Amino acid sequence: MSFKEYDIQKFTEALSSKDPVPGGGGASALVAAVGISLGNMVGSLTIGKKKYAAVETEMLIWMKKAQDLRLSLLELIDADADAFLPLSEVYKMPKDDPERAERMEKALEGAAAVPMQLLELCCEVLDLMERFAENGSVLAISDAATGAVVCKAALQGAWINLKVNTSAMKDREKAELLEKEAQDRKEIYEIKADAIYKSVMERIG
C-alpha cells in the first residue's frame, strides 16, 4: 500500500517511527493537499447561492483546478519517499567506493526534484486560495484563510527539504540556481499567504 492510501492514524504512526520515509517532504505534501481541500470547501459552500451567482462559473473552474492540485499533491507523498530510496542506498556504500560520489550527486538531484515540484504546486494552491478568499461565501472564507496558512507551512517545508539536498550537491552552480529559484518563489508566496490571512481577518472583524 502506498503512503497516500494510509488512514490518518497509520500515516502519523509512520511519521513517528524511525523509518526515514515518510518524512518532512511527504508530510508537507499532505499538508498542502489539506490546504487546497479547504479552498475547495469554500467553493462548495459558495456555488448554488444566488448572492454569488456572478462568480459561479469561475468558482467551478477554480474548484476543478483545486481538485487536480489535491490529487497531484497526494501523488507527491509517495514520490518523495521514492526519491529518497536511491539516496539511502548511496549512504550505505563504502566511502572509498569510486562510484559513490557520482551516484550521490545523482541521488541528491533526484531527492531535490520532488520538493521543488511541491513548492511550485504550493504556489499554485496559494494563487487559487486568494481567489476563494476574495470571491467565496463570507460564511466560509475563514476556511480559505486557514488553507492559506496551512499551505504556507507546506511551502516552507518544501523549501527546507529542497535545501537539505542542494546543500550537499557538489555541482554548486546547479544547486544555487535551484535554491535561488525556490527561495525567490517561497518569499513571494509567503507574503501572499500572509496577505490572504490578513485580508480575511479584516473582513470578519
C-alpha positions as CSV (number, residue, x, y, z in Angstrom):
1,M,0.0,0.0,0.0
2,S,1.2,3.5,-0.8
3,F,1.6,6.1,1.9
4,K,-1.1,8.3,0.3
5,E,-3.6,5.4,1.0
6,Y,-2.8,5.3,4.7
7,D,-5.5,6.5,7.1
8,I,-4.7,9.4,9.3
9,Q,-3.7,7.2,12.3
10,K,-1.5,4.9,10.3
11,F,0.2,7.8,8.5
12,T,1.0,9.7,11.7
13,E,2.3,6.5,13.2
14,A,4.6,6.0,10.2
15,L,5.8,9.6,10.6
16,S,6.6,8.9,14.2
17,S,8.7,5.9,13.6
18,K,12.5,5.6,13.0
19,D,11.9,4.8,9.3
20,P,13.2,7.6,7.0
21,V,10.0,7.7,4.9
22,P,7.5,9.2,5.0
23,G,9.3,12.3,6.3
24,G,9.1,16.0,6.1
25,G,8.6,16.1,2.3
26,G,5.7,13.7,2.4
27,A,4.2,15.4,5.4
28,S,4.4,18.8,3.6
29,A,2.7,17.3,0.5
30,L,-0.1,16.1,2.7
31,V,-0.4,19.4,4.5
32,A,-0.7,21.2,1.1
33,A,-3.4,18.8,0.0
34,V,-5.3,19.6,3.2
35,G,-4.9,23.3,2.4
36,I,-6.3,23.1,-1.1
37,S,-9.1,20.9,0.2
38,L,-10.2,23.8,2.4
39,G,-10.2,26.0,-0.6
40,N,-12.4,23.6,-2.5
41,M,-14.7,23.5,0.6
42,V,-15.2,27.3,0.2
43,G,-16.2,26.8,-3.4
44,S,-18.6,24.0,-2.5
45,L,-20.3,26.3,0.0
46,T,-20.5,29.2,-2.5
47,I,-21.9,27.6,-5.7
48,G,-25.6,27.5,-5.9
49,K,-26.1,30.6,-3.8
50,K,-28.0,33.4,-5.5
51,K,-25.8,36.0,-3.8
52,Y,-22.7,34.6,-5.6
53,A,-24.2,33.7,-9.0
54,A,-21.9,36.2,-10.7
55,V,-18.8,34.2,-9.8
56,E,-20.3,30.7,-10.1
57,T,-18.7,29.9,-13.5
58,E,-15.3,30.9,-12.3
59,M,-15.8,29.2,-9.0
60,L,-16.5,25.9,-10.7
61,I,-13.3,26.3,-12.8
62,W,-11.3,27.0,-9.7
63,M,-12.8,24.0,-7.9
64,K,-11.8,21.7,-10.8
65,K,-8.2,23.1,-10.6
66,A,-8.2,22.6,-6.8
67,Q,-9.3,19.0,-7.2
68,D,-6.5,18.4,-9.7
69,L,-4.0,20.0,-7.4
70,R,-5.1,17.9,-4.5
71,L,-4.6,14.7,-6.4
72,S,-1.2,15.9,-7.6
73,L,-0.1,16.8,-4.1
74,L,-1.1,13.4,-2.8
75,E,1.0,11.7,-5.5
76,L,4.0,13.6,-4.2
77,I,3.7,11.8,-0.8
78,D,4.9,8.6,-2.5
79,A,7.1,10.4,-5.0
80,D,9.1,12.0,-2.1
81,A,9.6,8.6,-0.5
82,D,10.6,7.0,-3.8
83,A,13.1,9.8,-4.4
84,F,14.8,9.2,-1.1
85,L,15.4,5.5,-1.7
86,P,18.4,5.9,-4.1
87,L,20.0,8.3,-1.6
88,S,19.6,5.9,1.2
89,E,21.3,3.2,-0.9
90,V,24.3,5.5,-1.6
91,Y,24.7,6.2,2.1
92,K,25.2,2.5,2.6
93,M,28.1,2.4,0.1
94,P,31.7,2.3,1.4
95,K,33.1,5.9,1.3
96,D,36.1,4.7,-0.7
97,D,33.9,3.2,-3.5
98,P,34.9,5.1,-6.7
99,E,31.3,5.2,-7.9
100,R,29.9,6.7,-4.7
101,A,30.4,10.4,-5.5
102,E,28.7,10.2,-8.9
103,R,25.8,8.2,-7.5
104,M,25.5,10.5,-4.6
105,E,25.2,13.6,-6.8
106,K,22.6,12.0,-9.0
107,A,20.6,10.8,-5.9
108,L,20.7,14.3,-4.4
109,E,19.4,15.9,-7.6
110,G,16.6,13.4,-7.6
111,A,15.8,14.0,-4.0
112,A,15.7,17.7,-4.6
113,A,13.4,17.5,-7.6
114,V,10.3,16.4,-5.6
115,P,10.3,19.3,-3.0
116,M,10.9,21.7,-5.9
117,Q,7.8,20.3,-7.6
118,L,5.9,20.5,-4.3
119,L,7.0,24.2,-3.8
120,E,5.7,25.0,-7.3
121,L,2.3,23.3,-6.5
122,C,2.1,25.2,-3.2
123,C,2.4,28.5,-5.2
124,E,-0.5,27.4,-7.5
125,V,-2.5,26.5,-4.4
126,L,-2.0,29.9,-2.9
127,D,-3.0,31.6,-6.2
128,L,-6.3,29.7,-6.0
129,M,-6.7,30.3,-2.3
130,E,-6.6,34.0,-3.0
131,R,-9.5,33.6,-5.4
132,F,-11.5,31.5,-3.0
133,A,-10.9,34.1,-0.2
134,E,-11.9,37.0,-2.4
135,N,-14.9,35.5,-4.0
136,G,-16.2,32.8,-1.7
137,S,-19.1,32.9,0.6
138,V,-18.3,35.1,3.6
139,L,-19.5,32.3,5.8
140,A,-16.6,30.1,4.6
141,I,-13.7,32.5,3.9
142,S,-12.1,31.6,7.3
143,D,-11.5,28.2,5.7
144,A,-9.7,29.9,2.8
145,A,-7.5,31.8,5.3
146,T,-6.8,28.6,7.2
147,G,-5.9,26.9,3.9
148,A,-3.6,29.7,3.1
149,V,-1.6,29.5,6.3
150,V,-1.6,25.7,6.2
151,C,-0.2,25.9,2.7
152,K,2.4,28.4,3.7
153,A,3.7,25.8,6.2
154,A,3.9,23.2,3.4
155,L,5.7,25.8,1.2
156,Q,8.3,26.3,3.9
157,G,8.6,22.5,4.4
158,A,9.2,22.0,0.7
159,W,11.9,24.7,0.8
160,I,13.9,23.2,3.6
161,N,13.6,19.7,2.2
162,L,15.0,21.0,-1.1
163,K,17.8,22.9,0.7
164,V,19.0,19.9,2.7
165,N,19.7,18.1,-0.6
166,T,21.0,21.0,-2.7
167,S,23.4,22.0,0.2
168,A,25.1,18.6,-0.2
169,M,25.5,18.8,-4.0
170,K,29.0,19.2,-5.4
171,D,27.7,21.0,-8.5
172,R,27.3,24.3,-6.8
173,E,26.2,26.2,-9.9
174,K,23.3,23.9,-10.4
175,A,22.5,23.8,-6.7
176,E,22.5,27.5,-6.4
177,L,20.3,28.0,-9.4
178,L,17.7,25.7,-7.9
179,E,18.0,27.4,-4.5
180,K,17.6,30.9,-5.9
181,E,14.5,29.9,-8.0
182,A,12.9,28.2,-5.0
183,Q,13.8,30.8,-2.4
184,D,12.5,33.7,-4.7
185,R,9.2,31.9,-5.1
186,K,8.9,31.0,-1.5
187,E,9.4,34.6,-0.4
188,I,6.8,35.9,-2.8
189,Y,4.2,33.3,-1.8
190,E,4.9,33.6,2.0
191,I,3.8,37.2,1.6
192,K,0.8,36.2,-0.4
193,A,-0.3,33.7,2.2
194,D,0.0,36.3,5.0
195,A,-1.9,38.8,2.9
196,I,-4.8,36.3,2.4
197,Y,-4.9,35.7,6.1
198,K,-4.8,39.3,7.0
199,S,-7.5,40.2,4.4
200,V,-9.9,37.6,5.7
201,M,-9.3,38.6,9.3
202,E,-10.1,42.2,8.4
203,R,-13.3,41.2,6.7
204,I,-14.6,39.1,9.5
205,G,-13.7,41.7,12.1
